[in-house]
Structures are given as C-alpha cells and as structure tokens.
Amino acid sequence: TPRFQDTAKLLWVVYSGLTLLETVMLYFSGLSFYSALNHSLTTLSTGGFSVSNSSVSEMAQSAKWIIILFMFIAGISFTLIFKSFKSFKSLVESTEFKFYLFIVISSSLIFIPKTLSISETYLEAINSALFTSLTLITTTGFTNIDYELWSVDYRAFILGLMFLGGMAGSTAGGLKTIRVIALLKSVRNEIRKILYPNAIFKIRMSKSALPEKMIESVQTFFILYVAIFVLGTFALSATTSAAGLNLSFEGVLSSVASAMNNIGPGLNEVGPIRNFSFLDSPSKLVICFLMIVGRLEIFPIAILFYKKTWKN
C-alpha cells in the first residue's frame, strides 16, 4: 500500500542517515574512510564484522564511544526512533525501551568490577563495560576485550545476555525485549491467578493491553526456541564428537547461543579472540542452520515443514 511504501522509505532514510552520521563521526575520530564506513555498516546492522582481526580492541576510546552510541541506537526499534523525531515522549513512554535501557545499564554495572581491573582510568572501565554489554545485548558481536579470561560466574552471565536481543523492529537478533517482557508478565499473571482465581488480568505494554493471540504466539515461539536450542546443542555435540574435536560443553552451548542469536563470538574454544574455523563441515552446517533459524525467527522455517505450504 502507499502508506506502507512511505513508511518503508522513511525507515530507509533514518537507517541511511544514521549510517552516514556514524561514518563521518568515526572518520573524524581517526579511522580511515574505508574502516569508518565498514564499521558503520556493521554497527547499524548489528553484524559486528571488522576489517581487523583484533576487531575494535585497538581503536581509540573516542571511536569506541561512537560505536557504543550507535550500537545502542541499533538495538532500538527504528519505528520508535522515527516517532521520537516527532515527539521524544514516545521514547520515554515505551515500556520496551525502558526495559532495554535498564538491562544495558544494569549489565554494564555488573561488568565494571572486572573492567576496572584491566583499565587505566575509570572512564576506560566504563567504556569497556558498556561496550561489552551492548555488543552482547544487541547481538552485534564486536570484540573489545577478552572476557574469556573472566571467572565462570561472569561467563555464565555473558551467556545469558546472548539470548536477550534488542527491541522488536531493530536489527538486533535474540529473543527480543518485547517477548522477554511478555513472558515475564505472563508468568506473573499466572502466579496472580493462583492467588486470585476469579480475577481477570491483562498484560499491558506502554499502557496498551496485548491481545491474547500475541501472548500465545510469544509462548509458542519460546517453546520452539528452547526446543531448537536443545536439539542444536545435541546435534553440535554429536558432530564435533564424531570429528574428534572434543568441544567443551561451554563451547557447545555458547556456539549454539551465538548462532541462534546471530552474535558471532562465543565462549571457551570459540571465545571473543577466536573463531569457528577449526570446526568440521557437518558442525558448520549445524551452525549455518541455527543462524538461519535465528535470523528468520523460527516461524518462517517451521512453516516449511507443513505439507500444505508446498501444495499451495
């Protein structure tokens, strides 16, 4: 429809404008034009590819702050960004945005004790903590520091962050914050129903009640997501064991999480300063399938397994 076309054009203008703005800012921070353009393209798309084997770890602090800003923007719904140009109130009143902001800030605060021990200044520690938090939550996958050297509790927390993702309508992968909020509120309502069996509870998002069909869709998505994650973990364990690679359980779990959520780096053998090149072909095929399923968000792939789809 014409209205849809107009909206699509406006979103492309916003996306292109942000990419151009980041390119200019990175260029004036000291990067070459080629490097600035490449990192801008992979920041807004949350792709995380770099022109350097060390990713962004050797960049100046100013360049990292710019990437932090645009990673944060990339995790926000582009529709909401467009609306915020007209009225900043729409951003402030968004339940999803407030949850996204809360997760970014709280996870960064958790990382600061670790980044302080490897930083020369407090500002550098905050930079590293924010960068690590955003690269995981937005599923961008840039590497700033080697968090593989951190303790098990921090690595477990990092594994958890891999699943969150940004807001719906952003370029980020993962579960998406709107689904996480809906699931949490759904659990809360089920507990409240036990206490108040005759009461009727609605799940609200930004003052609007979510339809029951949407809640059911989110719950179905989560069940499928967990099932594919478990099967993917088993499949990758089987293929790597058959090839004699002996990939650790942490390595297998993080590989599947990284692939399904389109992050890039994982943990242990596939940590932030390593890659997946050592995997055998069957294992890489498992990873490829999980990446496709994660990027298309399960349902389009699930539809392909119905006979009716092929008949039509």
C-alpha positions as CSV (number, residue, x, y, z in Angstrom):
1,T,0.0,0.0,0.0
2,P,1.1,3.6,-0.5
3,R,1.2,4.1,3.3
4,F,3.4,1.1,3.8
5,Q,5.7,2.3,1.0
6,D,6.0,5.7,2.6
7,T,6.8,4.2,6.0
8,A,9.5,1.9,4.4
9,K,11.0,4.9,2.6
10,L,11.2,6.9,5.9
11,L,12.8,4.0,7.7
12,W,15.4,3.7,5.0
13,V,16.1,7.4,5.3
14,V,16.6,7.0,9.1
15,Y,18.8,3.9,8.6
16,S,20.9,5.5,5.9
17,G,21.2,8.8,7.7
18,L,22.4,7.1,10.9
19,T,24.9,5.0,8.9
20,L,26.3,8.2,7.2
21,L,26.4,10.1,10.5
22,E,28.4,7.3,12.2
23,T,30.8,7.1,9.2
24,V,31.5,10.8,9.5
25,M,32.0,10.6,13.2
26,L,34.3,7.6,13.1
27,Y,36.3,9.2,10.3
28,F,36.9,12.3,12.4
29,S,37.8,10.1,15.3
30,G,40.9,8.9,13.4
31,L,39.7,5.9,11.4
32,S,40.3,5.7,7.6
33,F,37.3,6.3,5.5
34,Y,37.2,2.6,4.5
35,S,37.4,1.5,8.1
36,A,34.8,4.1,9.2
37,L,32.3,3.0,6.5
38,N,32.7,-0.7,7.2
39,H,32.3,-0.4,10.9
40,S,29.3,1.9,10.4
41,L,27.6,-0.6,8.1
42,T,28.2,-3.5,10.6
43,T,27.2,-1.5,13.6
44,L,23.8,-0.4,12.5
45,S,23.1,-3.8,11.0
46,T,24.4,-5.4,14.2
47,G,26.6,-7.6,12.0
48,G,29.8,-7.0,14.0
49,F,32.3,-7.6,11.2
50,S,35.5,-5.7,11.3
51,V,38.3,-5.0,8.8
52,S,40.8,-6.0,11.5
53,N,41.5,-9.4,13.1
54,S,41.5,-7.7,16.5
55,S,38.0,-6.3,15.8
56,V,37.7,-2.9,17.6
57,S,40.0,-3.6,20.5
58,E,42.9,-1.4,19.1
59,M,40.7,1.6,18.3
60,A,40.9,4.9,20.2
61,Q,38.5,5.4,23.1
62,S,36.7,8.1,21.1
63,A,35.9,5.7,18.3
64,K,34.7,3.1,20.8
65,W,32.3,5.7,22.4
66,I,30.9,6.4,18.9
67,I,30.3,2.7,18.3
68,I,28.7,2.3,21.7
69,L,26.3,5.1,20.9
70,F,25.3,3.6,17.6
71,M,25.1,0.0,18.9
72,F,22.6,1.3,21.5
73,I,20.6,3.0,18.7
74,A,20.8,-0.2,16.6
75,G,19.0,-2.0,19.4
76,I,16.1,0.4,19.4
77,S,13.1,-0.1,17.2
78,F,13.6,2.0,14.0
79,T,9.9,2.9,14.0
80,L,10.3,4.2,17.6
81,I,13.4,6.2,16.5
82,F,11.4,7.8,13.7
83,K,8.5,8.6,16.1
84,S,10.9,10.1,18.6
85,F,12.0,12.7,16.0
86,K,8.4,14.0,16.1
87,S,7.9,13.5,19.9
88,F,10.5,12.4,22.4
89,K,7.7,11.5,24.7
90,S,7.0,8.3,22.6
91,L,10.5,7.1,23.5
92,V,10.2,7.8,27.2
93,E,6.8,6.2,27.5
94,S,7.8,3.0,25.7
95,T,7.8,0.0,28.2
96,E,10.1,-1.9,25.9
97,F,12.6,1.0,25.6
98,K,12.7,1.4,29.4
99,F,13.4,-2.3,29.9
100,Y,16.1,-2.3,27.2
101,L,17.8,0.7,28.9
102,F,17.5,-1.0,32.3
103,I,19.2,-4.1,31.0
104,V,22.0,-2.2,29.3
105,I,22.7,-0.1,32.5
106,S,22.4,-2.9,35.0
107,S,24.6,-5.3,33.0
108,S,27.2,-2.6,32.5
109,L,27.3,-2.0,36.2
110,I,27.9,-5.7,36.8
111,F,30.8,-5.7,34.3
112,I,32.6,-2.6,35.8
113,P,34.3,-4.5,38.7
114,K,36.0,-6.7,36.0
115,T,36.8,-3.9,33.6
116,L,38.3,-1.7,36.3
117,S,41.0,-4.4,36.9
118,I,42.2,-4.1,33.3
119,S,41.7,-0.4,32.7
120,E,44.0,2.6,33.4
121,T,41.1,5.0,34.1
122,Y,37.6,4.9,35.4
123,L,36.3,6.3,32.1
124,E,38.1,3.5,30.2
125,A,36.5,0.9,32.6
126,I,33.0,2.4,31.9
127,N,33.7,2.3,28.2
128,S,34.7,-1.3,28.2
129,A,31.8,-2.3,30.4
130,L,29.2,-0.5,28.2
131,F,30.8,-1.8,25.1
132,T,30.8,-5.4,26.3
133,S,27.2,-5.1,27.5
134,L,25.9,-3.6,24.2
135,T,27.8,-5.9,21.9
136,L,26.1,-8.9,23.6
137,I,22.6,-7.5,24.2
138,T,22.3,-6.0,20.6
139,T,24.0,-9.2,19.2
140,T,26.5,-7.0,17.3
141,G,29.4,-9.2,18.3
142,F,32.3,-6.7,18.1
143,T,35.2,-7.7,20.3
144,N,36.6,-5.1,22.7
145,I,38.2,-7.2,25.5
146,D,38.8,-10.9,26.1
147,Y,36.1,-11.7,28.6
148,E,37.0,-15.4,28.2
149,L,39.6,-14.7,30.9
150,W,36.9,-13.7,33.4
151,S,35.6,-16.1,36.1
152,V,32.9,-18.7,35.5
153,D,30.1,-16.6,37.1
154,Y,30.7,-13.7,34.7
155,R,30.9,-16.0,31.7
156,A,27.6,-17.6,32.7
157,F,26.1,-14.1,32.9
158,I,27.5,-13.3,29.4
159,L,25.9,-16.5,28.1
160,G,22.5,-15.3,29.5
161,L,22.9,-11.8,27.8
162,M,23.4,-13.5,24.5
163,F,19.7,-14.5,24.5
164,L,18.1,-11.1,25.1
165,G,18.5,-9.2,21.9
166,G,17.3,-5.6,21.2
167,M,13.8,-4.2,20.7
168,A,11.4,-5.6,18.2
169,G,11.8,-3.6,14.9
170,S,15.5,-3.2,15.4
171,T,18.3,-5.0,13.5
172,A,19.3,-7.0,16.6
173,G,18.9,-10.8,16.9
174,G,18.0,-12.7,20.0
175,L,14.6,-13.3,21.7
176,K,13.8,-9.5,21.6
177,T,12.9,-7.5,24.7
178,I,9.2,-7.4,23.9
179,R,9.0,-11.2,24.1
180,V,11.0,-11.2,27.3
181,I,8.7,-8.7,28.9
182,A,5.6,-10.5,27.7
183,L,6.9,-13.8,29.1
184,L,7.8,-12.3,32.4
185,K,4.4,-10.6,32.7
186,S,2.7,-13.8,31.6
187,V,4.5,-15.7,34.4
188,R,3.5,-13.0,36.9
189,N,-0.2,-13.2,35.8
190,E,-0.3,-17.0,36.2
191,I,1.0,-16.7,39.8
192,R,-1.6,-13.9,40.5
193,K,-4.4,-16.2,39.1
194,I,-3.5,-18.8,41.7
195,L,-3.9,-16.2,44.4
196,Y,-7.0,-14.5,42.8
197,P,-8.7,-17.2,40.7
198,N,-11.7,-15.1,39.8
199,A,-9.7,-12.0,38.8
200,I,-9.0,-11.1,35.1
201,F,-5.5,-9.9,34.4
202,K,-4.3,-8.2,31.2
203,I,-0.7,-7.9,30.0
204,R,0.0,-4.3,29.2
205,M,2.8,-2.7,27.2
206,S,3.1,1.1,27.1
207,K,-0.4,1.4,28.6
208,S,-1.9,-0.8,25.9
209,A,-3.2,-4.3,26.6
210,L,-1.6,-7.1,24.5
211,P,-4.0,-9.4,22.6
212,E,-4.3,-13.0,23.9
213,K,-3.2,-14.2,20.4
214,M,0.0,-12.3,20.7
215,I,0.7,-13.8,24.1
216,E,0.1,-17.3,22.8
217,S,2.4,-16.5,19.8
218,V,5.2,-15.4,22.2
219,Q,4.8,-18.5,24.4
220,T,4.8,-20.8,21.3
221,F,7.9,-19.0,20.0
222,F,9.7,-19.5,23.3
223,I,8.8,-23.2,23.4
224,L,10.1,-23.7,19.9
225,Y,13.2,-21.6,20.7
226,V,14.1,-23.8,23.7
227,A,13.4,-27.0,21.7
228,I,15.6,-25.9,18.8
229,F,18.3,-24.8,21.3
230,V,18.3,-28.2,23.0
231,L,18.3,-30.1,19.7
232,G,21.0,-27.8,18.3
233,T,23.2,-28.4,21.3
234,F,22.8,-32.2,20.9
235,A,23.5,-32.0,17.2
236,L,26.6,-29.9,17.6
237,S,27.9,-32.1,20.4
238,A,27.4,-35.2,18.2
239,T,29.1,-33.8,15.1
240,T,32.1,-32.4,17.0
241,S,32.5,-35.6,18.9
242,A,32.3,-37.7,15.7
243,A,35.0,-35.5,14.2
244,G,37.2,-35.9,17.4
245,L,37.2,-32.2,18.2
246,N,36.1,-32.7,21.8
247,L,34.5,-29.3,22.0
248,S,33.8,-28.4,25.7
249,F,30.2,-28.2,27.0
250,E,30.6,-24.4,27.5
251,G,31.9,-24.2,23.9
252,V,29.0,-26.1,22.5
253,L,26.4,-24.1,24.5
254,S,27.8,-20.8,23.6
255,S,28.2,-21.8,19.9
256,V,24.5,-22.7,19.7
257,A,23.5,-19.5,21.6
258,S,25.8,-17.4,19.4
259,A,24.5,-18.9,16.2
260,M,20.8,-18.7,17.1
261,N,21.1,-15.1,18.3
262,N,23.4,-14.0,15.5
263,I,26.1,-12.8,17.8
264,G,29.4,-14.1,16.4
265,P,31.8,-14.9,19.2
266,G,31.0,-17.5,21.9
267,L,33.0,-18.8,24.9
268,N,35.9,-21.1,25.5
269,E,37.2,-22.6,22.2
270,V,35.0,-20.1,20.2
271,G,35.7,-17.1,22.6
272,P,36.0,-13.4,21.6
273,I,39.5,-13.7,20.2
274,R,38.9,-17.0,18.5
275,N,36.6,-18.2,15.7
276,F,34.8,-21.3,14.3
277,S,37.3,-22.1,11.5
278,F,38.5,-25.3,13.3
279,L,35.0,-26.9,13.1
280,D,34.4,-29.8,10.6
281,S,31.9,-29.4,7.8
282,P,28.9,-31.2,9.5
283,S,29.3,-29.0,12.6
284,K,29.5,-25.8,10.4
285,L,26.2,-27.0,8.7
286,V,24.5,-27.2,12.1
287,I,25.8,-23.7,12.9
288,C,24.6,-22.4,9.5
289,F,21.1,-23.9,10.0
290,L,20.9,-22.3,13.5
291,M,21.9,-18.9,12.2
292,I,19.2,-19.0,9.5
293,V,16.6,-20.1,12.0
294,G,17.6,-17.4,14.5
295,R,17.7,-14.7,11.9
296,L,14.3,-15.6,10.4
297,E,12.9,-16.0,13.9
298,I,11.8,-19.7,13.7
299,F,8.2,-19.4,12.3
300,P,9.1,-18.9,8.6
301,I,11.3,-22.1,8.8
302,A,8.6,-24.0,10.8
303,I,6.0,-23.3,8.1
304,L,8.3,-25.0,5.5
305,F,7.7,-28.3,7.4
306,Y,4.0,-28.3,6.6
307,K,2.8,-30.2,3.5
308,K,0.1,-27.6,2.9
309,T,2.8,-25.0,2.4
310,W,4.3,-26.9,-0.5
311,K,0.9,-27.8,-2.0
312,N,-0.1,-24.1,-2.1
